[in-house]
C-alpha cells in the first residue's frame, strides 16, 4: 500500500505541473491566438499528455521503466488510449458544457475538468498502462 501511496503522490506532482502547463497553453491558445476553448482544449491536453507520459515513465513509475523501445511504444499507446481518452474526451466535453453552454469562465472550468479526470487517470495508469504483465487489473491475464 505504501508503494501505491508514493506513486499517487508522484502522479499528483506530475499532474499539478501538467495542469499548470495545460492552463498556460489554454491561456495562450485562447487569448493570444484567439482559438475557442473547445478547439484549444484538445491541443493543450495532447501536449500535456505527452509531457505527463515522459515524467510518469521517468519519475512516477520509474521502477518499471520500459526496457525495450517496443515496450515504450506499447506503453505510450496504452497511455494515449486510456488517459488520452479520459483527458481529451472528458476535458473537451466538460469544457463544452461548462464554457459554451453554461457560460462559465474558461480557467475555472478547465481547473474543474482537470480535477474530475485525474482520479480516473491514475487508476487506469496504475492498473493498465504501467502494470507488469500478469498484474493488470489484479487478474492473471493482461487486458
RAPEHU-V212919 format. One record per pair of residues at least 12 apart in sequence whose C-alpha atoms are under 6 Angstrom apart, sorted by the first residue. I is the first residue (numbers start at 1). J is the second residue. Records with the same first field share a line. If there is no record, write none. Layout:
I: J / J
This chain:
7: 60
10: 60
11: 60
18: 48
22: 44 / 48
25: 44
38: 96
41: 92
42: 88
75: 129
78: 129
79: 129
83: 121
91: 113
